[in-house]
Amino acid sequence: MDEIKERSVSFWKHESAVVDEGAQIGENTKVWHFTHVCGGARIGSDCSLGQGVFVGNDVTIGRNVKIQNQVSVYDAVTLEDDVFCGPSMVFTNVYNPRSAVPRKNEYRRTLVQRGATLGANCTIVCGATIGHFAFIGAGAVVKGDVPPFAMMVGVPARQIGWMSRHGEKLPLPLHGQGRAVCPQSGDVYELNGQALRLVEPEPLA
């Protein structure tokens, strides 16, 4: 991820939003109505935090991240660059919560890698890594790691295909060998077993 700049007057927030002292927010980021950013949060440039968003203390958000209305990004969540969080999608950080049992020392970290899409009303159960440019369908419940470029739907979420980084479904089997071209970008992808990678125009780091 790009280096996150120190909090400055270069970001914009609505007058109803609350940004606690100490929060780091990059240039050109917009913080919309009734959003609360805690003091330990680190947020990159060119992000959008929609209405009613909550960002916890132990949260890192890269650049150009879009978080739609009514999303809570709780402690122990990291969002890399270009991640999209759809309206009312859900993160968790405790696997077995009980109101009467303190478990703040048992948080499971969640990582959403570069370019991934988390559809409206989906749920990411804590402890998962969502691979780069993965696509989680609306309402899906993700209970484990998701491969890069995987398209996931359902409860619990299952893989039904592969998505290009442009957001187009690729005509490839779930497993095996093959190549496909994104119809919008012209990028070329290669499937080898259970892993998809971009081979043209350039590999992903």
N, C-alpha and C positions, 0 to 999 in steps of 0.2 A: 504494500500500500504506500501511497505517497505520504511523506512526512506531514503530520498534522500540525498546523500552525497554532501558536498561542492565541487564546481568546483576544479579540480586538473588536473595535467598532465596525469592522468590515462585514460582519454578518448582520442579518436583519431579523427582528422578532416582532411579532404582534404585541400590542400593549397588554393583552390578557395572558401572554405566555410568561412562564417563570423560568429564569435561567439562574441557577444558584452560583454563588461566588466560587471561583476555581474551575468552573467548566471551561474546556478548551474547544473552541468552535472556529472552523476555518472560514476563509473568505467566501463571500457570495452564498453562504448557506442561509436558508430561510426557515424560521421557526414560527409555525402558524398558531392559530387560536387555541388557548387553553392547554398548551403543551407545557410539560415540566421536564427540564433537563437538570439532573443532579450535578453537584459540584465536582465529582470525580470523573465525569464523562469526558471522552475525547472524541471529537467529531471533525471530520475533514471538510474540505472545501466543496462548494457547489452541491450541497445536499439539500433535501427538502424534508422537513418534519411536519406532517400534516396535523390537522385538528385533533386535539385530545391525545397526542402521543406522550408517552412517558419513557425517559431514558435514565437508567440507573447509574450508580457511581462506577461500578466495575464493568464499564462498557466501552468498547472501542469501535468506532464507525469510520470507514474509509471515505474516499471522495466520491462525489456523484452518486450517493446513495439516496434512494427515494423510499420514504416510509409514509405510507398512506394513513388515513384517519383511523384513530382508535387502536393503535398498536402500542403495546408495552414491551420495551426492550430491557429485560431485567438483567441484574448483575450476572456476570460470567458469560455474556454473549459478545461475540466479535463478528462484525459485518465488514467484509473487505470491500474494495472499490466496486462501484457499479451494481450493487445489490438492489433488488426491488422487493419491498415488503408490501403486499397487497392489503386492502382495507380489512381491519379486524382480525388479521392473522395473529397467532399466539405463540409466544416463546414460554418455556418453563425453565426453572433451574434446580428444582428439587424433584427427585424421582418418586418419592413416597411421602408426600407432605401430610402432616397432622398438625392441627392448630395447637395442640397441647405439647408437641414435641419439637423443641428448637433444632433446626437442621441447617443453620447458616454455614456451618463448617463442612457441609456435605454437598455443596453446590456442584453440579456437573457442568463442565464448560461446553458451550455450543459454538461451533465455527461455521460461518456461512462464507464460502469462498467467492472470489471475484466473479461478478456477472450473473450470479444465480438469481432466479425468480421464485418468490414464495407467494403463491396465489392467495386470493381473498379467502379468509376464514380457515386457512390451513393451520395445523398445529405441529410445531416442532418439539418433540419430547427431548428434554435436556440430555446432553452427552453426545449428540450427533454432530458429524461433520457433513455439511452439504457441499458437494464438489463444485468446482467452477463451472458456470453456465448450466448447471442443473435447472430443471423446471418442475416445480411442485405445483400440481393442479389445485384449483379451488376446493376447499373443504377436506383435503387429504390430511391424514394423520401419520407423520413420519416418526418412526420409533428407532431408527438406526442410521448408520452412515449411508449416504447417497453418492454414487459415482459421478464424476464429471460428465456433463452433457445429458444425464439421464432424465427422462420424463416420467414423473411419478404421479399416480392418482389413487384414490380410494382410501378405505378405512379397514385395516391398516394400509398404508401406501404400498403400492407395488409398481414395478417398472413396466411401462407399456411401450417404450420406444426411446429414441434419441433425439435431442434437439440441437440445432446449430447455435452458435453464439449470437446469431442474428434473430433467433427465436422462431425458426422454421423446423417442423418435424422432418427428420431425414428418413429416406426409404431404406432402412437397414434392419436386419433381424436383431433380436436382443443379444444373441450370442453367435459366434462364428467369425467368418472373415468377409471383408467387403469394403468397398469405397462408395462414398456418396458426395454429391456436390450440393451445397446450399443454393436453392433457386434464387435467392435474393442477393446474396453477397458474392457467390462464386467460390467461396471457401471450400476446400476439399478435406474430407474427413476419412479416416481409416479405422475400421473395426478389426481388432485382433483379440479373439476370444471373448472376454467380457469387458474389454476396455476400448473406449473410443478416444482418438486423438486427432487434433488438427494437424494436417501435414502441409497445406498450402492455404494462405500465402506464407505463414511462418508458424513454427511450433509455439505452443504456450509454455512459459516458464513453469 
